[in-house]
Amino acid sequence: MNYLKSLVLYKYINSDTLINMKHKVKQITEDRLLLSTSEAARLLGYAEQTLRKWALYENEPINPIRHGRSLRWSKAEVYKFACVKEEA
């Protein structure tokens, strides 16, 4: 297989993977008070690793709630930081 065909095939596989990943994203429902790191990062437009660093240093605008090893972020605080009004 020549280089051009392999490059096109690579792009096709990666774009198909991205399309499939979009369907795996959980919807953020109104009844939930806490968000996972990936959900909070998606809402804020930051990388997940940025939020993990905020949790590590504990001096950033939003601090997480620790539940064992996992981090959960208050939906109200995330919306407040993002300047989004939460629907009541």
Phi and psi in degrees as a GROMACS rama.xvg file:
@    title "Ramachandran Plot"
@    xaxis  label "Phi"
@    yaxis  label "Psi"
@TYPE xy
-79.6727  171.404  ASN-2
-62.2712  -43.3423  TYR-3
-63.6814  -42.8911  LEU-4
-65.0535  -39.9282  LYS-5
-67.9318  -35.7663  SER-6
-66.3351  -43.3188  LEU-7
-63.831  -43.3062  VAL-8
-62.6924  -40.906  LEU-9
-62.3527  -45.4802  TYR-10
-64.3511  -37.7747  LYS-11
-64.9581  -44.6185  TYR-12
-64.7963  -43.9857  ILE-13
-67.5774  -38.681  ASN-14
-69.1079  -34.5714  SER-15
-65.9769  -39.1735  ASP-16
-63.9769  -42.3929  THR-17
-63.3062  -39.6975  LEU-18
-63.5476  -42.9181  ILE-19
-67.2026  -33.7312  ASN-20
-69.0619  -30.3159  MET-21
-64.0916  -29.5019  LYS-22
-77.7975  -17.7385  HIS-23
-87.2204  -3.44248  LYS-24
-74.9425  127.429  VAL-25
-74.4404  141.806  LYS-26
-78.5076  142.205  GLN-27
-89.3621  111.125  ILE-28
-90.7314  162.746  THR-29
-72.8213  -23.1867  GLU-30
-80.7622  -6.76085  ASP-31
-92.2467  136.87  ARG-32
-99.1002  -23.5879  LEU-33
-118.058  147.202  LEU-34
-119.181  149.915  LEU-35
-74.6741  170.127  SER-36
-62.8065  -40.2963  THR-37
-67.6445  -38.1322  SER-38
-67.1394  -43.4555  GLU-39
-64.5067  -42.1389  ALA-40
-63.5413  -40.1357  ALA-41
-64.2971  -42.0403  ARG-42
-66.515  -38.1497  LEU-43
-85.1235  -19.1382  LEU-44
81.9104  21.8327  GLY-45
-108.3  164.374  TYR-46
-76.1441  151.846  ALA-47
-59.0578  -37.0859  GLU-48
-63.7282  -31.7011  GLN-49
-63.257  -44.2856  THR-50
-66.3048  -35.7392  LEU-51
-65.0641  -36.645  ARG-52
-66.1492  -39.1024  LYS-53
-58.4996  -41.943  TRP-54
-66.2897  -36.9577  ALA-55
-66.6154  -45.9053  LEU-56
-85.9532  -20.5225  TYR-57
51.8132  33.7482  GLU-58
-132.721  18.8203  ASN-59
-99.0397  179.16  GLU-60
-63.6296  -28.7589  PRO-61
-128.567  130.61  ILE-62
-108.381  138.366  ASN-63
-82.7667  168.069  PRO-64
-101.021  125.04  ILE-65
-91.9574  130.833  ARG-66
-128.417  93.9193  HIS-67
68.009  -126.119  GLY-68
-91.6823  -11.7478  ARG-69
-89.1081  153.875  SER-70
-109.528  137.347  LEU-71
-126.889  142.502  ARG-72
-115.419  134.059  TRP-73
-65.2754  125.182  SER-74
-62.9254  -37.9499  LYS-75
-62.9727  -42.7682  ALA-76
-67.9013  -38.7747  GLU-77
-63.9236  -45.3286  VAL-78
-64.654  -38.9888  TYR-79
-63.8107  -43.4729  LYS-80
-66.2103  -36.2872  PHE-81
-83.6037  -2.46798  ALA-82
59.439  42.6679  CYS-83
-113.196  131.168  VAL-84
-79.5656  127.289  LYS-85
-79.4002  131.766  GLU-86
-73.9441  129.203  GLU-87
